[in-house]
């Protein structure tokens, strides 16, 4: 589908975006509002205790650098435009119904939403296993279940990562991940093991730091047991398996697998970045003179997303 066709297809559509204040989601929201100002409504799921806090979190982002082109485009009407098009919602995809409370709001979303875009994730390579599996794996399950209740839904977009394919050399085809393809991997069992390990740590009255270290190590241990290099890509892979198993819906499901995400190439302006991400740490240390060289094959093709 051509870019213009995509833009046209989103006119007068309502879209639910999870992880709305995250790096990729902010770029998605900014571009959507910039190239398709006639989008009907963006419901932005934000981790926050209440609606006021969710609104504050998004408004802080909307006044940030990445939205400066959009602000310049709308001028004095920018605040009005945002308030008309954007509804920040407190929630959490690790919970059923995405943690959204209030029957009126949930029913409104189920009746109006045309597209669900799931950007929410915890991206620490060596993060706590309990946090990662709740967000990246069970979160995918909750998004699928919520999407099935959306009466007008046309598309579920799930943002994953290219590295769910494990540490593989050569040509890697974009094949879907399926339940049962990895011997002995049982997602329900993984959830049970996480619960048992947490209970064991609490019974031993370990400190918070000791618990954090233990859960990080447990995640890496489980990931490597099944052939994934770290907790992040392992839990994202299990999330894809759940997406692949979802049945009983009429809408399309698209899984997007970006490679290393770096600064913006062109839009909304060149070079925007937030923090030091993936390969940026190498560039930064080289620019500061702390890293004089990088041992690598000069013929290597590097895949990055800008």
C-alpha positions in Angstrom: 0.0 0.0 0.0 1.4 3.5 -1.0 2.0 6.0 1.8 -0.7 8.3 0.5 -3.2 5.5 0.6 -2.3 4.7 4.2 -2.8 8.3 5.2 -6.1 8.5 3.4 -7.3 5.3 5.0 -6.8 6.8 8.5 -9.1 9.8 7.8 -12.0 9.9 10.3 -10.6 6.8 12.1 -10.3 6.4 15.9 -7.0 4.7 17.0 -6.0 3.3 20.4 -2.3 3.6 21.0 -0.7 1.7 23.9 2.6 2.8 25.5 1.8 6.3 24.1 4.6 8.2 25.9 7.3 5.7 24.7 10.0 6.5 22.1 8.4 4.9 19.0 4.8 5.7 20.0 5.5 9.4 20.4 6.9 9.5 16.8 3.9 7.6 15.6 1.4 9.9 17.3 3.3 13.0 16.1 3.4 11.9 12.5 -0.2 10.7 12.5 -1.4 14.1 13.7 0.9 15.9 11.3 0.1 14.0 8.1 -3.5 13.1 8.8 -5.0 16.0 10.9 -8.5 14.6 10.0 -8.0 11.5 12.2 -11.1 11.3 14.3 -9.7 10.5 17.8 -6.5 9.1 19.3 -7.0 7.2 22.6 -3.6 7.2 24.2 -3.0 4.6 26.9 -0.6 6.0 29.5 0.7 4.4 32.7 -0.7 6.7 35.3 -2.9 6.4 38.4 -5.7 8.6 37.1 -7.0 10.6 34.1 -5.5 13.9 35.4 -2.1 12.3 35.7 -2.3 10.7 32.3 -3.2 14.0 30.7 -0.3 15.7 32.4 2.1 13.0 31.2 1.0 13.4 27.6 0.8 17.2 27.7 4.5 17.2 28.9 5.3 15.1 25.8 3.2 17.3 23.5 5.2 20.4 24.7 8.5 18.6 24.0 11.0 18.8 21.2 9.6 16.0 19.0 6.3 17.9 18.6 7.9 21.2 17.6 7.1 20.8 13.9 3.5 20.0 14.7 3.3 23.0 17.1 4.7 25.3 14.5 2.2 24.0 11.9 -0.9 24.8 14.1 0.5 27.9 15.9 -1.9 29.3 18.5 -4.4 26.6 17.8 -2.0 23.8 18.8 -3.4 23.3 22.3 -7.0 23.3 21.0 -6.1 20.8 18.2 -4.5 18.4 20.6 -7.4 18.6 23.0 -9.8 17.9 20.2 -7.9 14.9 18.8 -6.2 13.3 21.8 -7.7 11.5 24.8 -5.1 10.3 27.3 -6.3 7.3 29.2 -4.7 5.8 32.4 -4.0 2.1 31.9 -1.5 -0.7 31.9 -1.4 -3.6 29.3 -0.2 -6.0 32.0 -3.8 -5.9 33.4 -7.0 -7.2 32.0 -9.0 -4.7 29.9 -5.6 -2.9 29.7 -6.2 -1.6 33.2 -8.9 0.8 31.9 -11.5 1.6 34.5 -15.0 3.0 34.1 -17.6 1.1 32.1 -18.6 4.2 30.1 -15.0 4.8 28.9 -14.4 1.1 28.0 -17.7 0.9 26.1 -16.9 4.1 24.2 -13.5 2.7 23.1 -15.1 -0.7 22.1 -17.7 1.1 20.0 -15.5 3.7 18.4 -12.0 2.3 17.8 -11.0 1.3 14.3 -7.3 0.6 14.8 -5.3 -0.7 17.8 -1.5 0.0 17.8 0.3 -1.8 20.5 3.7 0.0 21.2 3.8 -0.8 25.0 6.9 -2.8 26.0 9.7 -3.0 28.5 12.9 -2.9 26.5 15.6 -3.6 29.0 17.7 -6.5 27.6 18.3 -7.8 31.2 15.3 -6.5 32.9 13.4 -8.3 35.7 11.7 -11.4 34.2 8.4 -10.8 36.1 8.1 -7.2 34.7 9.1 -8.3 31.1 6.8 -11.3 30.9 3.8 -9.3 32.3 4.3 -6.5 29.8 5.8 -8.1 26.7 4.0 -11.4 26.8 0.8 -11.2 28.9 0.4 -7.6 27.7 0.2 -8.9 24.1 -2.5 -11.4 25.3 -4.5 -8.6 27.0 -4.3 -6.4 23.9 -5.6 -9.2 21.7 -8.5 -9.9 24.1 -9.3 -6.2 24.3 -9.2 -5.8 20.5 -11.7 -8.6 19.9 -14.2 -6.6 21.8 -13.8 -3.5 19.5 -16.9 -3.6 17.3 -15.5 -1.7 14.4 -11.9 -2.8 14.5 -10.1 -3.1 11.1 -6.5 -3.6 12.2 -4.4 -4.6 15.2 -0.8 -3.5 14.8 1.7 -5.1 17.2 5.2 -3.7 17.4 7.7 -6.4 18.1 11.5 -6.5 17.3 13.6 -8.1 14.5 15.5 -10.0 17.1 12.7 -12.4 18.1 14.4 -14.6 15.5 17.1 -15.5 18.0 20.8 -15.5 17.3 20.7 -16.7 13.7 23.2 -16.2 10.9 22.4 -16.0 7.2 19.2 -15.0 5.5 16.4 -14.8 8.1 12.9 -15.0 6.7 10.0 -13.1 8.2 8.1 -16.2 9.4 5.5 -15.9 12.2 6.4 -17.4 15.5 4.0 -20.2 16.5 3.2 -22.0 19.7 4.8 -25.4 19.9 7.7 -24.6 17.5 10.1 -24.3 20.4 10.3 -27.6 22.2 9.3 -27.6 25.9 8.4 -23.9 25.9 5.1 -23.4 27.8 4.1 -19.8 28.5 1.7 -20.7 31.3 4.5 -22.7 32.9 6.8 -19.7 32.6 4.2 -17.5 34.4 4.0 -20.2 37.1 7.8 -20.4 37.5 7.9 -16.6 37.8 5.3 -16.7 40.6 7.1 -19.5 42.4 10.5 -17.7 42.2 9.0 -14.5 43.6 7.3 -16.4 46.4 10.5 -18.2 47.2 12.5 -14.9 47.4 9.8 -13.3 49.6 9.8 -16.3 51.9 13.6 -15.9 52.3 13.1 -12.2 53.1 15.7 -11.0 50.6 16.2 -7.3 50.1 14.7 -5.4 47.2 18.0 -5.2 45.5 18.6 -9.0 45.9 15.1 -9.7 44.5 15.8 -7.5 41.5 19.1 -9.2 40.8 17.6 -12.6 41.2 14.7 -11.9 38.8 17.1 -10.4 36.2 19.3 -13.5 36.4 16.2 -15.7 36.2 15.0 -14.0 33.0 18.4 -14.4 31.3 18.6 -18.0 32.4 15.1 -18.9 31.0 15.8 -17.0 27.7 19.1 -18.7 27.1 17.6 -22.1 27.9 15.3 -21.7 24.9 17.9 -20.1 22.6 17.2 -16.4 23.0 20.1 -14.1 24.0 18.2 -11.9 26.6 15.0 -11.4 28.5 13.6 -8.7 26.2 13.6 -10.6 22.9 12.5 -13.8 24.7 9.4 -12.2 26.2 8.7 -10.3 22.9 8.9 -13.7 21.1 6.4 -15.2 23.5 4.1 -12.2 22.9 4.2 -12.9 19.2 3.3 -16.5 19.8 0.2 -15.4 21.6 -0.7 -13.0 18.8 -0.3 -15.8 16.3 -2.6 -18.1 18.3 -5.4 -15.5 18.4 -8.4 -16.6 16.5 -12.1 -15.6 16.2 -11.7 -12.1 14.8 -12.5 -10.4 11.5 -9.8 -7.7 11.6 -6.3 -7.8 10.1 -3.3 -8.4 12.4 0.1 -6.9 11.5 3.3 -7.6 13.4 6.0 -5.0 12.9 9.6 -6.0 13.6 12.0 -3.0 13.5 15.7 -3.6 13.8 17.9 -1.3 16.0 16.0 2.0 16.5 18.2 5.1 16.3 17.7 8.8 15.8 15.3 10.2 13.2 16.6 10.3 9.6 14.3 13.0 8.3 10.9 13.4 10.1 9.8 15.3 12.0 13.3 16.7 11.7 16.7 15.0 11.4 18.6 13.7 14.4 16.0 13.6 17.1 16.8 11.0 19.8 15.8 10.5 23.4 18.6 9.2 25.7 21.3 6.8 24.5 19.8 3.9 22.6 21.2 0.7 21.2 24.1 1.5 18.8 24.1 5.2 19.9 26.4 4.3 22.8 29.1 3.3 20.3 28.7 6.5 18.4 28.7 8.6 21.6 31.9 7.1 23.0 33.7 7.3 19.6 32.7 11.0 19.3 34.0 11.7 22.8 37.3 10.0 22.0 36.8 7.3 24.6 36.5 4.6 22.0 39.2 4.7 19.4 38.1 1.7 17.3 35.4 -1.0 17.1 36.5 -4.6 16.3 34.1 -5.6 13.5 34.0 -7.0 10.0 34.1 -4.0 7.6 31.9 -5.9 5.2 29.1 -6.3 7.8 25.8 -4.8 6.8 24.2 -3.1 9.7 20.4 -2.9 9.9 19.1 0.2 11.8 15.7 1.9 11.8 15.6 5.7 11.6 
